Structure formats: structure tokens, C-alpha cells
Amino acid sequence: METEASAEQEASSATAGWWARARRVLPGGVSSPVRSHQAVGGTPVVIERGEGPYVVDVDGRRWLDLVQSYGAVLLGHAHPAVTAALAEAAAKGTTFGATTPGEVQLAEAICARVPGVEQVRLVSSGTEATMSALRLARAVTGRDRVVKFDGCYHGHADALLAGGGSGVATLGLPGSAGVPRAAVAETLVVPYNQVPDLDEQVACVIVEPVAANMGLVPPEPGFLAGLREACDRVGALLVFDEVISGFRLGPGGATASAGVRPDLWCFGKVIGGGLPIGAFAGSRELMGSVAPSGPVYQAGTLSGNPLATAAGLAVLRAVQPADYEALSRRVAALAGELTEVFAAAGVAAQVPVVGPLLSVFFTEQPVRDGAGARAASARRYRRFFHEMARRGVLLPPSPFETWFPGMAHDDAVLGQVLEAVQAAAAVVAEEPTSD
């Protein structure tokens, strides 16, 4: 899989030209920060099209893609079932500002697959979903305080852009310029995989049931069940942010695999089939408080967009439980092989895996929280990223992102990934661990 292309090398003419144009009209040249490659350096690729597990850049180079739009693509790029559904939907119109059969069918599909979900409000992004779920939780409990976990990302709403360190739980401080202290004064940040001591001031606990925004950090046995018990004890709501894990771990997401049922769910990514979408969901009783049925206001011109719902339905209908099981087996086998490759090369590395999700931390110790993720060697990840790029494999351009092999990543494709890692690991072994 050797290729002359590398994100470290001087960008070729088409890529350089598009990147220069992008920097003139887009802040940092991107529409979302991680795409800028600031964490790894080099010039980002500019993608023109995708096909299954591959993407093709503006210079015609074909890359094996493990990003898959950060988990939004499950079947592979430009899957025929999705493109056909989009073409059919677009021919009828792109937005109406009214209820459509597609949004009803998508909501029905979500309710049928996730135990406990009875009603769904469709929105246009994961951020909208988490923001609205928090508003609903505060309204129905009559409380203000929200508990989140260090290292978990729940979108860029002000109240959730808080970081309080990785030690003793503290009241959050703004995690972005422009976020007033008042916006996060009632956000408590605590370490992942530790059940916090809650009190009657807490409206809800929001958590990624499988943390996938600090690299992949699995929930330890008893953690999610402990959160459920802690919330029940003080009358707080438990919110699962399944924007990533929903319909990627399996038909019922983390709820089904963990056997723990939250009060509210947040979804995104897979349910839009690669188009912008989000959703929050819960019991009929809780969702009955959302306008127009109740006093909790939420609205969106493009919510339930017919293109996004058509694409999402096409994906959910195309994937069967056996498909998830087969993909998880392939990824588990790859994770085991990667662990052996790094060990043989003398590289201290952890390769956590949950279902079809995996990532790599360059550290000697298993990572269980945000502090552990940040302690891993970012320097070695940068070298690894570029060595994989040299061999035609695109990884997430940050050590704090998860890899997303999907249904199009068959044994042959994952074999190519393993081959590239075998070569890259030998180079990484020469890189100092300190940053």
C-alpha cells in the first residue's frame, strides 16, 4: 500500500490550491477544527469523493479511510442504497417545513430498535440534541445542575463546554473563549469511570456510555449501572449521549449492549446516513413536556429534513444484527493483531476495542479516563499518523478521536490496515515518548 503521498510532504498542486482558497474564506481553512490537522501537523487532504472504505482527494489519490466522517458513515461512502434513497427523496423536494412520512418512519425505526425509547424529536445536529435534552431534564426536575465527565464531548453548547480537570470533581470553568462563567456555573465535571456522589441539586448526569471523544475509553464493569443507581437515589435523570454509539455498536446501541436504560437518549451520525441530523428521545411521559405538547421549547426549520431521514432510513434498513456481529468480530481480530504488532516492535501501546470501535493510545497503561488519554504520547501518535498516511491510510488527525471501520471494511481491507501498521510501528519505535 506504499504511496508517495504524505501529509508531511509538500502538498501537491491541486491540494495546495484548494487549501489556500479554503484558508481565505473559512476560519483556519475548515468548517470543524479537528480537520485542520493542528494536532498532527502537515497539510490536510482535500476530499473530492468517496467509494466504500476509500476516499479520493482532489489530486486523484485513493486513501483507505478509517475516519468515515467521524462515524456518520456506516455502510461505506456512496453506498447504492443511500444514494438511491437520496435521489428519490430529492426529486420530491428538499424541505417543506411540515411533517413528512420519512421523519415518522425514522422515528418509528428508532423506537423499535432502542429499548425504552417511545418518542423522538428530530433536530439537525448532535449539539442540538444534547442541548435540548439538558433543557428538558432541567425543566422536568426543576433543578439546574448538570454532571458531565472529563474527556466526554457533548457538542459545543455553552453549558457543555466545561472542563474541571481530572482530579476531584469541581465546578466547571469555561472550556472556550466567549463562554461566560454563568453558562457553566452549574456544570460539574467529574472523572470518567467513577460514579460521582450526587445530591438533590442535580438535574441530570450526561455521559457517553462508550466514551469515544478522548480516543476510545470503554466503560468499566458497573460504571453505567452505578450511574443509574446514583441518579435514581437523588431523583436525577440519566442521559446517554449515543451520538456516536447509537446504531454503530448494534441495533440498540449501548443501551442494549450494556443492559442499562437511561431516561433520555441523544442520537446523531448514523441515523442521518451521512447527512446532518440529530435526535433526542425518551419515554412518552418525558417527551410530552416538549413543545407543542408541553412547556419545553425547541424548534428547527430543517428538523426532520426529508433527505436526511431518507438516508438514515436506508442505512437502518440495510443493516441486520448479523452484520453488526460480523463487523465487531473483524474489528476485534484487528485490535488483537495490532496489539501483537506494537509489542513485537517494542512500542508501548493500548488498543481498546468496543464492538466495531477502536483506537490506539501510545502508553504503557490502559486508559480509563480523560487524564489517562491526555497522558498518552501525542508525539508518537503524530509520527504514527504520518507513517500511516505514507502508506495510504487515513486515520483521524488527533489522538483523541476514534477509528470507525464500517460495513465496507472487509477482511481484505483490514488486512491492508494491518500491513500498514506493521511498517509504521517500526518507525514509531524510534520516536521518543516524551512530548
Sequence and secondary structure as in RCSB ss.txt:
>XXXX:A:sequence
METEASAEQEASSATAGWWARARRVLPGGVSSPVRSHQAVGGTPVVIERGEGPYVVDVDGRRWLDLVQSYGAVLL
GHAHPAVTAALAEAAAKGTTFGATTPGEVQLAEAICARVPGVEQVRLVSSGTEATMSALRLARAVTGRDRVVKFD
GCYHGHADALLAGGGSGVATLGLPGSAGVPRAAVAETLVVPYNQVPDLDEQVACVIVEPVAANMGLVPPEPGFLA
GLREACDRVGALLVFDEVISGFRLGPGGATASAGVRPDLWCFGKVIGGGLPIGAFAGSRELMGSVAPSGPVYQAG
TLSGNPLATAAGLAVLRAVQPADYEALSRRVAALAGELTEVFAAAGVAAQVPVVGPLLSVFFTEQPVRDGAGARA
ASARRYRRFFHEMARRGVLLPPSPFETWFPGMAHDDAVLGQVLEAVQAAAAVVAEEPTSD
>XXXX:A:secstr
   S  TTS   HHHHHHHHHHHHHSGGG SSGGGG TTT S    EEEEEBTEEEETT  EEEES GGGGT SS
 BT HHHHHHHHHHHHH S  SS  HHHHHHHHHHHHHSTT  EEEEESSHHHHHHHHHHHHHHHHT  EEEEET
T    S GGG EE  SSS EE EESSTT  HHHHTTEEEE TTS     TTEEEEEE SSB SSS B   TTHHH
HHHHHHHHHT EEEEE TTTTTTS TTHHHHHH    SEEEEEGGGGTTSS EEEEE HHHHTTBTTTSSB    
TTTT HHHHHHHHHHHHH  HHHHHHHHHHHHHHHHHHHHHHHHHT   B  EETTEE  B SSS   SHHHHHH
S HHHHHHHHHHHHHTTEE  SSTTS B   TT  HHHHHHHHHHHHHHHHHHTTS S  
